Amino acid sequence: MYRADTDEFAFTRVFSTESDRVATRLSGMSLRYAAIVALGVRWLPADAQCAQLGGHALEDFIALLVKRQAVSTNLGDVALIAWAAAEAGHPLLPDAIRRLGELDRRTAPEYVVECAWVVSALAAARHHLDVEEHLAQARARLLGSVHPGSPVFPHVTGPGLVKSYRDHVACYADQVYPIQALARLHHSGDDPEALAAAGRTADQICRLQGPDGQWWWFYDARTGAVIEGYPVYSVHQHAMGPMALNDLTDAGGGDYGEATRRGLRWLLGPAELGPRRGGDPMLLDDEGLTVRKVYRGDPRKVVRGLHTVTTRARSGLRFPVIDSIYKPADLDRECRPYEFGWLYYAWLAQLPAADRKGPVS
């Protein structure tokens, strides 16, 4: 998914089946996905890194990202690049952290996913540079975003970024990236409060995991209940879920191995697709692709919209009939490069052994 014509990673690779073969095409570009790839391929041998990065050595590729970071105005992109530079101990790390400090509004509302990435970046950088003031502010913003008594994180840290009728809706990404960030924060500097918060959220998403290992998509940020389960994404099953839970275990949290294994098994033949389709696998080994997600195929995402409105009025209020009308039996045949960046990171990355707070998973 590397685009040699622009020296960037594509946003996605779309594919279709034509005459018993898989035809693919690249679409768009993504600085964010490139940074995630850099985080993941760091754990590969040097020759494999070059193969994944269009011929670039990892140090040169991160330098290219830092150059592009200097003109980016997206907090998530900038944080991910700073995180990649920190983990690699890159010579341009001071520039990357400086840009992060310039762009991060710190006390203003932001998206929780991006706030988590800021924490992960600064936790990785704290052994190279003095980032403690910024890290303390980022930590407080992330921990302070949770509704009182709720076991899950919201979508945003404050009002104004999303419509009021859906400001109670959080997604799976809003859970796993804070779990990972807070686990790594504790690992980097002994923070029991951060570890406990990560554990509460991990326990909740595991408690609510689907009967066939599905990691559900939308949660009520006020209560932690599931609002709508679909789509179910392959990357959540094989990478993002395991990545966050493994980091939590390695930082001294609980054992989430069984939930991780159940999530992986779903990939081999989602029950949603039924026996009529032979339990289509989500992994295309010959092409080296994943099928992005199983979804309902409802027009204008009507199921999501209805559940958003009803749960806004009363948490847990649903209309099961709409679920039976729009069953999750459609496949999104595309694959994005960040899937493999997080896949490498989930299964190859390791916290520094000398600093571990608990047993290795």
N, C-alpha and C positions, 0 to 999 in steps of 0.2 A: 504493500500500500504506500510505498515511498514514490513520490513523483519527481523523477529526475528533471523534468522540464522546468520545474519551479524550485527545486531543492527543498521541498517541503513534504509533509505527510498529508495524504488525502483525508478528507472528513469521513468518507465512507466508501465501501466497495459494494456495489449493488450486483446481485446475480440472479439469473433465471435459468431454468432448464429448457434446453432446446435440442431436440433430437438425441436425447439420452446423454447430453453433455451439459456442463455448467458454463454458461457464458457470463463474464463479469465485466464491469466497467467502473472506473474510479470517478468520484465526484467530490468537488470542493477541496478545501484545505483547512487544516486546523493546527494552530500553534499549541493549543491545549493538549491535543492528542500527541503531538510531537514530544512535549515535555514528559508525558506519562510513559511514552515509549523509552525515553532516555532513562527514566527511573527504573524501568524494568530491565532493559538490556545491559545495564551496568553489571548485572549478575551473570552474564554470559561470558565465555572466553573472548579474548580480544578479536580473534578472527570472525567469530560469530557476531560480535557487535558491529563490525564494519559491514558485514553482509546485510544486517538489518537496517543500517543507517545510510544506505545509498553510497557506501564506500568511505564514509567519514569515520575517523577514529572518534571514540566517545568524547574525548576532551575537546576535539575540534567541533563536534556537533553541539555540545553544550555551549561553547563559545558563540556559535551561530545563534543559539536560542537566546543567550544573554544579550546579544546585539539586537535581536528583534524585541526582546523584553523592554528595552529602553524606550520604545515607541508604543508599546501596548498600553491600553487604558483599561484592561480587564483584570480585576484583582485575582481571579482564579488562575488565569494564565501566568501572571507575574509570580504568584505564590508557588505554583508548580515548578517553574523554572528555577526559582530560588532554592526550592527543595532538592531538585536534581543537582544543582551546583553544590549544595551543602553535603549531600551524601557522597558525591564524587570528590569532595575536598578540592574543588576547582579553583584555579588561581583568580578567576573573576567572581568568586563568591562575594567579596565586599561590594562589587558593583551590583550584583543581583539583589543583595539584601538592602542596599541603599535605595534601589528602585522600588522594592517592596515597601520600604518605609515611607517613600514619597507618595505612593498610591493608596496605601491603606488608611482609611479615614478613622479607624480604631474605635471611636465611640459612636459612630453613625450606624444605622441599620445596614446590614449586609446579608447576603445569602449564606446560610449555615454551611453549605458545602465548601464555599470559598473561605469562610472563616476557619473551618477545620484545616484546610490546606495551609493557611497562614501559620497555624499552630504547629503543624507537622514540619513546615519549612524552618521555623525558628527553633524548634526543639532539635532538629538536625544540625542547625548552624551554631548552637550555643557553645559547643566545644571548640569552635574555630574563632568566633567573634563575640563581642559583648552585645547581646541582643536582649538582655534580661528585662529592660523596661518595656520594650515592644512586646515581648513574649508574655509578660504579666498582664498587659492590657488585652492581648488576644485571648489569653486563657479566660480572663474575667468575662469577656464578651461572649465566648462560646458557652461557658458554664451558666452564665446568667440568662441565656436565651430560653431555657427550658421553663415551661409553664409549671407553677407550683404543684407538686405532687405527681407530675407526669413522668413516666419512665422513658419517654422518647423526646427527640429533639424536633423543633419546628422547622419550617422551611426558610424562615428569615429571622433575624435577630431583633427586629422591631417593625413598627408600622410603616406603611408607605410604599413598599416594594411590590406588593401583590394586592389584588382586589380584596375588599373586606369580606366578601361572601366565601372566599376560599383561603382566608389566612389561617384557618385551623388545619389545613391539609398539608401534611409532610410526606416525603417520599422515602424510599429505601436508602437512596444515596445520602439523605439527610441524617441517617442513622449510622451507616457504616463508616463514613469518613470521620465523624466525631469520635466513634469508638476507637478507630485507629489512631487519631491524633492524640486523644487523651491517654491512651495506652503508651504511646511513644513519649509523651510528655512525662508521664510517671517514670518511665524507664530512664529518661535522660536526667532526672533530677529529683526523684523521690517525692511524689505528689499523690498521697493516698486518696485525697478528695477526687482528683481527676480519674484515678483508677476505679474508684467506686462508681462514679457517674458512668464510665464506660461499661462497667459490669451490669448496671441496672438496665441500660439500653440493650446490651447484648442478650441478657436474660429475657427481655420482653420480645424481641424479634424471634428468638428461638422458641419461646413459648407459643408464639402465634404462627410458626412455620407451618406451611400447608401439609396435608396428609401424605403427599408424595414428594416432600422435600422442597416445595416451592418457597422462595423468598418473595413475600408479597410486596406490592408496590406502594400503596397509599395508606397512611396512618393518620389518626386523629391526634394532633399534637397536644390536645388538652387532656386526653385520657390514655393514649397509647393503643386504642383499639384499631383494627383494620377497617378502613373506609371502602377500599376497592383493591382486590388482589391483583388484577391484570392491568397491563401486560406482566408476564414473567420473562425476565431477560436472562439470556445465557451467561452474560458477563457477571451477573450477580451470583449465579450458581457456581461457576468455575473459578472466579477470581475475586470479586469484591467482597463477598461474604467470607470466604476462607482467609483473605488477606487481613481483614479487620479482626476476625476471631483468633487467627494465629498470633497476631501481634498482641492481642489482649492476653492470651495464654502465656506468651513469652515474657510479658511484662509483669506476670504474677497473678493474672486473673484466673478464671475457672477453666475447665476442660470442655471445649465445644466441639470435640471431634465427631461425635455422633451426628450432630446437626449439619456439620460440614459434609460428612459422607452422604447423608440423605439428600442434600442439595446437589451433590455431584451425580448421584444415581438418576435424578430427574432428567439429566441431559441425554441419557441413553435411550429414552423413549417416553416423552411426556404423556401422561395418562389423558390429558385433555384432547389429544389427537385421536385416541380410540383405536380399537383393533382394526377398523376398516382401513386405516392407513399404515398398519403394521407398526405402530408406535414409532413414527419417524424420529430418528435421532437428530439432535441439534448440532452434531459435530460432523463436518464434511472432511474426512481425513485426506482423501485424495487431493482435494483442492486447498487444504490448509485453511479452511474457513469455519466459522460458526454461523448458525442461523440466529439472527439477532434476538428474536422474541416470539412467544406465543401470545396472541392478543384476540380480542373479541371481534374486531372488524365492524364494530357498530358505527353508523354514520355520525360524524361530528362528535365522537366520543360521548355519546348520550348517556351511557351507563355511569361513566365517571362524573359527568355533570350532575346527573340526578342524585347520586350518592353524596356528592359534595353539598348540594342544597339541602337534602334531608338531614344529613348529619350536622349541618350548621344549626338547624332548628333544634335537633335533639341527638346527642351522641348515640350512635348505635342504631338509629332509625334507618331501615332499608326496605326495599321492595323486591323480594326474591323473584317475583315474576319477570322483572326486567333482566335478571341474570339468566333465566331459562330461555328468554327470547334471543338474547345475543350471547351465545356460548363461545368460550375461548377456543376456537378451532382454526384460526388463521395464523399463518407464519409470515414474519417480516424477513424477507430474504435479502439481508444486507449484513455487513460486518465492518466494524470500525477498528482502527489501529490501536486504540487505547485498550481494547479487550486483551490484546496480547501483551501490552506493556504491564497491565495489572496481573495478567496470568503469570508472567515471569516473576513479578514482585511478590505475588502471593506464595509461590512455591519455592523460590530461590533465595529471596532476601532474608537476611538474618540480622537481629539486633546484636551489637557488639557483645561478645561473651563476657568480657570483664565487667560489664555494667548490668548484667541481667538481674532482675528483681525476683525471678521465680524460675521454675523448671522449664526447660525447652519443650515445646510441643512436638 
